[in-house]
Amino acid sequence: MRQHAPRRGVLPLAPPRRLPALLAALVLAAGALLLHPSGARANGVGDSLYTRASTSEVIAYSRVIRLAHSGSADGTLIGTFEHAARDGGPTSLVIRTSTDDGATWRTLTTLQDPLTGTDHPSDQIWQPFLFELPRQMGSYPAGTLLLTANIAPSTNTRTDFVLWRSTDHGATWSYQSVLQTGGGSRGAPNGGSGIWEPFLTVDGAGRLALYFADERGEPAYAQTVSHMVSGDGGVTWSARPDGTVNVAPGLVDDVRSTSATDRPGMPTTATLPDGRMVLAYEICGTGRNCEAYTKTSTDGGTTWGGGPADLGTMAVTTDGRYLGSSPYLVWSPAGGTAGRLLLSGMRTRFTGSNAFTPEDRQAIFTRDADSSGAWSWTPAPFQPLAGGTYCSTSYSPHLLPDATGTSVRYTTATATGPTGCMAATAAANSGVLPYTADFTRDTSGWIEYGGCWAASNGVVSESCGGTDGNKSVAGSTSWTDYQMEGEVRRDSGTQAGFVVRATDPRTGADALDGYYVGVSSATLFLGRQRDSWTPLAQVAIPGGLATGVWYRVTVRATGCTLTVTGVPAGSSASPVGFTHTDSGCSLTSGAVGLRDQAGTASWRNITVR
């Protein structure tokens, strides 16, 4: 029996936040190897959106859009990222593009600080955000690109949101204006009154809206999430740069805690088909781990939840995980009658112990858009690697669903590549059915709990063996009734097979909640795993099953009943199998997985529908 991860508890203290990205990168790099859990290994490693030339560059905070209102350029990806200098010197924004859905990238242009002068020496450009106008706004047609970013002198004495525009799909950009101005970072001259993390969207009235984190209300409020609106595509705004009212509604507070140390920040929004909007944000402060929260607006973003003092609902999964720090929210059209919400974040923790989960840095939370209950999760397309020098791994990982919602692109800094850091990106199934595993190149979209996994030419193998039940998990913990098919080959040892309806996976022989369907040299069998093993049903394999022989297994889970069949791959023989109804019937949803025990194995041709 292995101890189950606790699922309830009080959150411990967390350091106050609003570190500049450069300092954040140093903190993350110094602590990453100590903080990263040892239980789960990387799935894919991601493709390079940009690989830095040397360790003098700091990479963080990536953003990618797919053009959808630009005529013949539709489908083109445009990306950028926080690109700081290790020595604190002037930095630039590198604008990259891909016309082959992220397989290759090239630089379109590089943008410098438009405010360089005596009051902005050695400026750094932080927290970029890209946006494509979906319709004409003011004099600007649909397809016009906007880019906002936070510009700060190396002295940390002020912060300015600036806005650029592009009318040629990102090839050239024109600087427009300063949108908002604040003080610097905490601890610096004029510190503690900065503005951070700009995010652009369209509100329910068809206006451009800018959401951001605002420290200028100190000392009454350590930080708020606020927004302002523009009716002419971003030329004029409801608030002046200092936050005072220009026209109604001025600057609106959306999240404002009565606790003097709470710091709501990192706002992003998603708009649902019926016009409802969902706001995601973190809340940092004393006694917190920068947990991700959400709340909803039914009036197009004018008010959120019960008002600014309503802190919303913490994003927690059915198996006791929560996201901590820099969440990013999108709506996806696939997976539910109203689509689904997808939510990423820097870290993933257990709610009980606050320890990092095995899925840390590689989980995407999902929830039906009409639901107000607990979240589920699915593996991200790759696992960002921590531990690089001046590499702000997983800081606000970006999500971009494809047009169908069946695939999601995940983009963030990762400590890999020839210089130890790159802005990486990859796309994989977003946790919806039907699902087909692609092991052509790697195990993208699978999270591994023990073992030594490698994939090529459509086959994935686990080569370390041992008695800890090495497993790899894919899909979504929200999946209920489905059929999984695949082929397994015992390469050595005693048994291997498939996991269905898996939740709360961890490293260890029976460390998950789910069912295991395995094959040995003599039998096809089913059992329940809940930190212990309960055998449920089995059938003899006619003639036995030798090592090195592929065996095709089908598992159908419907309600409380599991139907299992098996036959040698390619054989015309009749399958053997059984049907079992689980009397406890407590494992009604979960992801799929691969598992071996006391041996090594390989798998191929895996589908779920």
FENCORFEN-V450810 format. One record per residue. N is the residue number from 1. PHI is phi in degrees with one decimal (* if undefined). PSI is psi in degrees with one decimal (none if undefined). Layout:
# FENCORFEN-V450810
N | PHI | PSI
N | PHI | PSI
This chain:
# FENCORFEN-V450810
1 | * | 130.4
2 | -108.7 | 140.5
3 | -64.6 | 133.9
4 | -80.3 | 142.2
5 | -62.0 | 130.5
6 | -63.3 | 149.7
7 | -121.8 | 3.6
8 | -137.3 | 153.7
9 | 161.3 | -176.6
10 | -103.4 | 137.8
11 | -74.7 | 137.5
12 | -81.7 | 179.8
13 | -68.7 | 147.9
14 | -131.8 | 149.5
15 | -66.9 | 148.5
16 | -61.9 | 149.7
17 | -124.8 | 149.7
18 | 167.0 | 72.5
19 | -83.6 | 140.3
20 | -57.4 | 154.8
21 | -58.7 | -36.7
22 | -62.6 | -46.9
23 | -67.2 | -39.1
24 | -59.6 | -40.3
25 | -62.2 | -40.1
26 | -64.8 | -43.0
27 | -63.3 | -45.2
28 | -64.0 | -42.4
29 | -64.6 | -39.5
30 | -68.4 | -35.1
31 | -101.9 | -5.9
32 | -60.7 | -43.9
33 | -69.2 | -28.4
34 | -78.0 | -32.0
35 | -88.6 | -21.7
36 | -73.5 | 130.1
37 | -68.9 | 149.1
38 | -91.6 | -5.2
39 | -74.4 | -38.1
40 | -114.4 | 140.9
41 | -105.8 | 171.0
42 | -62.7 | 147.4
43 | -88.3 | -113.8
44 | -73.0 | 173.1
45 | -111.0 | -5.4
46 | 84.8 | 158.2
47 | -102.2 | 156.0
48 | -81.9 | 116.9
49 | -78.5 | -38.0
50 | -158.9 | 130.9
51 | -112.3 | 124.4
52 | -67.3 | 154.6
53 | -77.8 | -30.6
54 | -157.7 | 174.0
55 | -75.4 | 1.3
56 | -76.3 | -12.9
57 | -97.7 | 141.5
58 | -112.4 | 129.5
59 | -113.7 | 135.8
60 | -163.5 | 170.2
61 | 51.7 | 63.5
62 | -83.6 | 149.8
63 | -140.1 | 136.6
64 | -136.7 | 135.8
65 | -122.4 | 155.9
66 | -113.6 | 119.8
67 | -61.4 | 132.0
68 | -134.0 | -1.9
69 | -135.3 | 31.3
70 | -123.3 | 26.8
71 | 63.1 | -125.5
72 | -65.9 | -15.8
73 | -88.1 | -1.2
74 | -56.7 | 140.2
75 | 96.3 | -17.1
76 | -67.6 | 137.5
77 | -94.7 | 135.4
78 | -121.2 | 129.5
79 | -135.8 | 154.4
80 | -152.5 | -178.6
81 | -166.9 | 161.7
82 | -70.4 | 125.1
83 | -130.6 | 85.7
84 | -97.5 | 165.7
85 | -103.5 | 134.6
86 | -59.0 | -33.7
87 | -88.0 | 5.4
88 | 80.5 | 7.8
89 | -76.6 | -177.8
90 | -59.0 | 143.8
91 | -125.9 | 175.2
92 | -141.3 | 162.5
93 | -100.9 | 125.6
94 | -96.0 | 122.3
95 | -100.6 | 119.4
96 | -115.2 | 158.4
97 | -141.8 | 153.3
98 | -137.7 | 131.5
99 | -108.7 | 8.0
100 | -125.4 | 39.3
101 | 56.3 | 43.0
102 | 89.1 | 0.6
103 | -68.6 | -40.6
104 | -136.1 | 153.2
105 | -134.0 | 150.7
106 | -139.5 | 157.8
107 | -83.6 | 128.3
108 | -83.4 | -48.6
109 | -166.8 | 172.3
110 | -128.6 | 132.7
111 | -107.7 | 134.0
112 | -101.0 | 167.8
113 | -63.3 | 121.0
114 | -79.2 | -4.7
115 | -105.2 | 8.1
116 | -53.5 | 129.5
117 | 176.5 | -165.2
118 | -65.6 | -30.3
119 | -91.2 | -0.9
120 | -136.1 | 62.7
121 | -77.2 | 143.3
122 | 49.3 | 54.4
123 | -74.1 | 148.0
124 | -114.6 | 145.7
125 | -113.4 | 116.7
126 | -115.6 | 160.2
127 | 51.8 | 58.0
128 | -72.1 | 153.9
129 | -144.6 | 129.8
130 | -103.5 | 144.5
131 | -151.5 | 138.2
132 | -107.9 | 126.6
133 | -63.8 | 125.0
134 | -81.0 | -13.6
135 | -154.0 | 170.7
136 | -65.3 | 133.1
137 | -130.8 | 118.5
138 | 61.6 | -129.2
139 | -93.8 | 5.7
140 | -103.2 | 125.5
141 | -76.3 | 164.7
142 | -55.5 | 143.1
143 | 95.5 | -11.9
144 | -63.8 | 133.0
145 | -96.7 | 139.0
146 | -116.1 | 144.0
147 | -136.1 | 118.0
148 | -114.5 | 151.9
149 | -154.9 | 166.2
150 | -105.7 | 117.1
151 | -107.4 | 131.3
152 | -140.4 | 135.8
153 | -65.6 | 156.5
154 | -62.6 | -18.8
155 | -77.3 | -7.0
156 | 58.2 | 35.3
157 | -93.6 | -13.3
158 | -160.2 | 165.6
159 | -137.2 | 139.4
160 | -135.7 | 127.5
161 | -83.3 | 124.9
162 | -116.7 | 161.0
163 | -130.8 | 129.7
164 | -113.1 | 159.8
165 | -130.0 | 150.5
166 | -135.5 | 133.1
167 | -112.1 | 9.9
168 | -129.2 | 41.0
169 | 62.9 | 32.4
170 | 93.8 | 0.5
171 | -69.3 | -41.4
172 | -133.5 | 154.1
173 | -134.9 | 145.7
174 | -117.2 | 129.6
175 | -72.8 | 136.2
176 | -104.0 | -64.1
177 | -169.7 | 172.4
178 | -86.3 | 127.9
179 | -90.9 | -42.7
180 | -146.0 | 151.1
181 | -131.7 | 136.2
182 | -140.0 | -174.5
183 | -82.1 | -162.7
184 | -97.6 | -163.9
185 | -75.7 | 159.8
186 | -58.4 | 138.4
187 | 90.2 | -12.1
188 | -100.0 | 164.9
189 | -55.3 | 135.2
190 | 59.4 | 25.9
191 | -81.0 | 166.7
192 | 79.5 | 8.6
193 | -132.7 | 33.7
194 | -83.9 | 171.6
195 | -121.1 | 146.0
196 | -147.4 | 152.0
197 | 59.3 | 61.4
198 | -68.3 | 143.8
199 | -141.6 | 127.8
200 | -106.2 | 141.9
201 | -155.2 | -177.8
202 | -113.4 | 130.7
203 | -87.2 | -178.6
204 | -67.1 | -18.1
205 | -91.4 | 5.0
206 | 81.7 | 12.6
207 | -93.9 | 151.1
208 | -70.3 | 134.9
209 | -126.6 | 137.9
210 | -115.8 | 115.5
211 | -101.8 | 146.6
212 | -164.4 | 168.4
213 | -93.6 | 135.3
214 | -131.1 | 117.8
215 | -94.6 | 0.6
216 | -72.4 | -6.9
217 | -86.6 | 2.5
218 | -63.6 | 148.3
219 | -88.5 | -4.2
220 | -62.1 | -39.8
221 | -135.3 | 127.4
222 | -60.9 | -37.3
223 | -169.2 | 146.9
224 | -127.4 | 160.0
225 | -97.2 | 124.9
226 | -134.4 | 166.7
227 | -149.1 | 158.5
228 | -135.6 | 164.8
229 | -128.9 | 159.1
230 | -136.4 | 131.6
231 | -95.2 | 0.2
232 | -126.9 | 30.6
233 | 79.7 | 17.5
234 | 102.8 | 7.3
235 | -76.8 | -50.1
236 | -120.4 | 152.3
237 | -131.6 | 162.3
238 | -71.0 | -18.9
239 | -121.4 | 144.3
240 | -74.8 | 167.0
241 | -56.0 | -26.6
242 | -87.4 | 3.4
243 | 92.7 | -6.5
244 | -76.3 | 163.3
245 | -71.4 | 129.8
246 | -98.2 | -59.1
247 | -139.2 | 164.5
248 | -61.2 | 141.1
249 | -92.3 | 10.5
250 | 72.3 | -144.0
251 | -98.4 | 122.0
252 | -106.8 | 128.6
253 | -82.6 | 130.5
254 | -108.5 | -33.4
255 | -135.9 | 121.3
256 | -149.3 | 106.0
257 | -81.6 | 148.1
258 | -79.6 | -11.0
259 | -81.0 | 129.4
260 | -65.4 | -19.7
261 | -102.8 | -8.9
262 | -68.8 | 139.5
263 | -132.3 | 82.3
264 | -64.6 | 138.2
265 | -165.9 | -174.4
266 | 55.9 | 50.7
267 | -75.8 | 140.0
268 | -140.2 | 155.6
269 | -129.6 | 159.7
270 | -136.8 | 139.5
271 | -108.4 | 130.0
272 | -89.9 | 162.7
273 | -58.4 | -29.7
274 | -87.6 | 5.7
275 | 97.7 | -15.0
276 | -61.7 | 149.4
277 | -123.4 | 145.2
278 | -120.0 | 132.3
279 | -109.0 | 128.5
280 | -115.2 | 147.1
281 | -165.9 | 162.9
282 | -99.8 | 157.1
283 | -126.7 | 110.3
284 | -97.9 | 173.0
285 | 135.9 | -176.7
286 | -60.4 | 128.8
287 | 79.2 | 12.7
288 | -127.0 | 161.4
289 | -119.2 | 35.0
290 | 55.3 | 45.9
291 | -63.0 | 148.8
292 | -84.0 | 134.5
293 | -127.1 | 160.1
294 | -138.5 | 154.9
295 | -152.7 | 165.7
296 | -117.1 | 148.1
297 | -116.8 | 130.4
298 | -103.3 | 4.6
299 | -122.3 | 33.5
300 | 74.6 | 23.1
301 | 95.6 | 6.3
302 | -72.3 | -47.4
303 | -129.7 | 151.9
304 | -122.9 | 123.9
305 | 57.3 | -135.9
306 | -89.5 | 13.4
307 | 115.3 | -179.2
308 | -58.5 | -34.4
309 | -75.9 | -14.2
310 | -76.2 | 110.7
311 | -81.6 | -1.4
312 | 83.1 | -162.0
313 | -120.3 | 131.6
314 | -68.5 | 137.4
315 | -80.8 | 108.1
316 | -130.4 | 138.5
317 | -87.2 | 166.5
318 | -63.8 | -22.2
319 | -108.1 | 28.1
320 | 77.8 | 38.8
321 | -118.0 | 149.0
322 | -138.8 | 156.2
323 | -91.1 | 137.8
324 | -124.3 | 122.2
325 | 85.2 | 131.4
326 | 49.2 | 62.2
327 | -73.5 | 156.1
328 | -138.2 | 128.3
329 | -117.3 | 137.8
330 | -139.9 | 160.9
331 | -102.6 | 140.0
332 | -123.5 | 137.3
333 | -75.4 | -10.6
334 | -99.0 | 152.0
335 | 101.9 | -2.2
336 | -168.8 | 166.3
337 | -62.1 | -30.9
338 | -110.4 | 17.4
339 | 78.8 | -168.9
340 | -134.5 | 157.9
341 | -95.9 | 136.7
342 | -117.0 | 132.9
343 | -134.5 | 123.7
344 | -111.0 | 169.6
345 | -166.2 | 170.0
346 | -68.0 | -48.4
347 | -125.5 | 155.0
348 | -125.5 | 128.9
349 | -129.2 | 158.8
350 | -77.7 | 139.3
351 | -68.3 | -29.3
352 | -79.0 | -53.0
353 | -96.0 | -15.2
354 | 64.8 | 8.0
355 | -68.2 | 152.9
356 | -68.3 | 137.3
357 | -80.9 | 165.7
358 | -61.2 | -22.0
359 | -88.3 | 9.4
360 | -50.6 | 131.6
361 | 72.0 | 5.2
362 | -145.3 | 28.8
363 | -117.0 | 139.4
364 | -114.3 | 122.6
365 | -78.9 | 143.8
366 | -134.8 | 150.4
367 | -158.8 | 140.9
368 | -55.7 | 136.3
369 | -63.3 | -23.5
370 | -89.8 | -1.9
371 | -91.6 | 149.0
372 | -119.3 | 12.1
373 | -92.7 | -154.3
374 | -69.5 | 159.3
375 | -92.9 | 163.5
376 | -112.6 | -177.5
377 | -145.1 | 157.3
378 | -138.2 | 149.9
379 | -63.2 | 141.3
380 | -69.0 | 160.9
381 | -62.4 | -21.9
382 | -155.4 | 165.4
383 | -104.3 | 113.4
384 | -62.5 | 133.8
385 | -90.7 | 130.8
386 | -91.3 | 166.3
387 | 106.0 | -3.6
388 | -74.8 | 160.6
389 | -82.8 | 122.7
390 | 55.1 | 50.1
391 | -133.6 | 109.9
392 | -85.7 | 73.2
393 | -60.0 | 132.8
394 | 67.5 | 12.2
395 | -71.8 | 109.8
396 | 52.8 | 64.3
397 | -63.1 | 132.3
398 | -90.1 | 143.3
399 | -118.2 | 138.4
400 | -144.6 | 99.0
401 | -69.1 | 154.7
402 | -79.6 | 179.6
403 | -62.0 | -30.3
404 | -86.9 | -19.9
405 | 83.2 | -3.0
406 | -78.7 | -17.2
407 | -126.5 | 146.8
408 | -130.9 | 135.9
409 | -94.0 | 133.0
410 | -119.1 | 126.6
411 | -135.9 | 127.8
412 | -167.4 | 166.4
413 | -71.4 | 145.6
414 | -145.5 | 145.1
415 | -84.7 | 69.3
416 | -144.6 | 178.7
417 | 95.4 | 172.4
418 | -64.3 | -24.9
419 | -111.9 | 13.3
420 | 84.6 | 7.6
421 | -165.2 | 138.0
422 | -150.6 | 156.8
423 | -80.9 | 112.5
424 | -108.8 | 154.7
425 | -149.4 | 148.0
426 | -162.5 | 156.5
427 | -123.2 | 147.2
428 | -156.6 | 174.0
429 | -52.6 | 138.3
430 | -89.9 | 14.5
431 | 92.3 | 32.2
432 | -123.0 | 159.6
433 | -101.3 | 149.7
434 | -74.3 | 160.8
435 | -132.8 | 135.4
436 | -128.6 | 124.8
437 | -72.2 | 137.3
438 | -117.3 | 101.6
439 | -105.7 | 30.6
440 | -62.3 | -41.1
441 | -122.6 | -41.9
442 | -155.9 | -168.2
443 | -106.4 | 40.4
444 | -55.7 | 130.8
445 | 86.2 | 7.8
446 | -119.5 | 137.0
447 | -108.8 | 131.6
448 | -105.8 | 132.3
449 | -117.6 | 86.2
450 | 85.5 | 160.2
451 | 92.2 | -179.1
452 | -128.3 | 104.6
453 | -109.9 | 141.3
454 | -151.1 | 147.7
455 | -133.8 | 143.2
456 | -167.2 | 149.2
457 | 53.0 | 34.6
458 | 84.9 | 3.2
459 | -121.4 | 134.8
460 | -113.1 | 138.1
461 | -129.8 | 146.9
462 | -114.9 | 120.3
463 | -113.3 | -1.5
464 | -90.4 | -33.6
465 | 67.6 | -149.0
466 | 99.1 | -176.7
467 | -111.4 | 20.4
468 | -98.0 | 14.2
469 | 60.0 | 51.9
470 | -51.6 | 134.2
471 | -145.5 | 158.2
472 | -134.8 | 133.0
473 | -121.2 | 139.6
474 | -140.7 | 176.2
475 | 85.2 | -151.2
476 | -131.3 | 142.7
477 | -71.2 | -4.3
478 | -88.8 | -13.3
479 | -62.9 | 135.1
480 | -109.6 | -86.0
481 | -95.1 | 124.6
482 | -162.1 | 168.5
483 | -120.3 | 127.2
484 | -110.4 | 132.3
485 | -128.3 | 146.3
486 | -176.8 | 168.5
487 | -114.3 | 136.6
488 | -125.4 | 146.2
489 | -132.9 | 120.0
490 | -75.7 | 117.3
491 | -88.6 | -26.6
492 | -163.8 | 163.7
493 | 80.9 | -153.9
494 | -101.8 | -40.7
495 | -155.7 | 157.1
496 | -162.5 | 161.5
497 | 174.9 | -145.0
498 | -129.4 | 150.9
499 | -113.0 | 136.7
500 | -129.0 | 154.9
501 | 51.9 | 49.0
502 | -90.5 | 129.3
503 | -133.2 | 163.4
504 | 48.2 | 48.9
505 | -73.8 | 143.2
506 | -145.3 | 174.0
507 | -78.2 | 129.5
508 | 146.5 | 157.7
509 | -55.5 | -47.4
510 | -122.3 | 28.9
511 | -85.9 | 72.2
512 | -171.0 | 168.4
513 | -106.4 | 114.3
514 | 171.6 | -175.2
515 | -110.6 | 144.1
516 | -118.9 | 126.4
517 | -111.6 | 114.4
518 | -125.2 | 163.7
519 | -124.0 | 141.1
520 | -119.1 | -165.8
521 | -70.5 | -14.7
522 | -129.8 | -24.1
523 | -135.2 | 156.1
524 | -107.8 | 123.8
525 | -140.0 | 161.2
526 | -130.0 | 138.9
527 | -149.7 | 164.8
528 | -104.0 | 134.9
529 | -115.3 | 120.5
530 | -144.2 | 63.7
531 | 65.8 | 10.1
532 | -158.7 | 169.5
533 | -110.5 | 126.8
534 | -122.5 | 107.6
535 | -68.5 | 141.3
536 | -119.8 | -41.6
537 | -163.0 | 158.4
538 | -160.4 | 162.7
539 | -146.6 | 146.2
540 | -71.8 | 142.3
541 | -89.2 | 115.7
542 | -56.0 | 124.8
543 | 78.9 | -1.8
544 | 76.0 | 179.5
545 | -134.9 | 112.7
546 | -79.5 | 156.3
547 | -63.0 | 150.3
548 | 83.7 | 2.7
549 | -108.3 | 129.5
550 | -75.3 | 138.2
551 | -132.5 | 127.6
552 | -93.1 | 127.2
553 | -120.3 | 137.7
554 | -123.4 | 129.1
555 | -124.8 | 122.2
556 | -115.0 | 120.3
557 | -110.4 | 116.0
558 | -134.5 | 114.0
559 | 59.3 | -124.7
560 | -95.4 | 4.8
561 | -111.0 | 134.3
562 | -118.9 | 127.8
563 | -112.0 | 125.4
564 | -123.8 | 130.6
565 | -134.5 | 156.9
566 | -152.2 | 150.7
567 | -159.5 | 145.0
568 | -55.3 | 137.0
569 | -59.1 | 132.2
570 | 81.0 | -1.1
571 | -84.0 | 148.5
572 | -93.8 | 4.3
573 | -67.7 | 157.0
574 | -71.9 | 136.2
575 | -64.4 | 152.0
576 | -104.3 | 158.8
577 | 176.3 | -169.1
578 | -162.0 | 164.4
579 | -122.6 | 132.3
580 | -131.9 | 131.9
581 | -104.5 | 119.8
582 | -80.4 | 117.2
583 | -64.8 | -31.5
584 | -71.9 | -38.9
585 | 49.7 | 44.0
586 | -101.5 | -12.0
587 | -104.3 | 83.2
588 | -102.5 | -6.5
589 | -153.6 | 158.5
590 | 158.3 | 170.7
591 | -81.0 | -178.4
592 | -111.7 | 164.0
593 | -162.2 | 171.5
594 | -117.8 | 145.1
595 | -152.9 | 142.1
596 | -127.5 | 164.8
597 | -149.8 | 124.5
598 | 55.7 | 44.0
599 | 172.4 | -177.1
600 | -120.6 | 161.3
601 | -160.7 | 170.0
602 | -135.8 | 158.2
603 | -141.1 | 154.7
604 | -159.5 | 168.7
605 | 52.5 | 53.6
606 | -98.3 | 125.3
607 | -133.5 | 152.8
608 | -136.9 | 132.8
609 | -145.1 | none
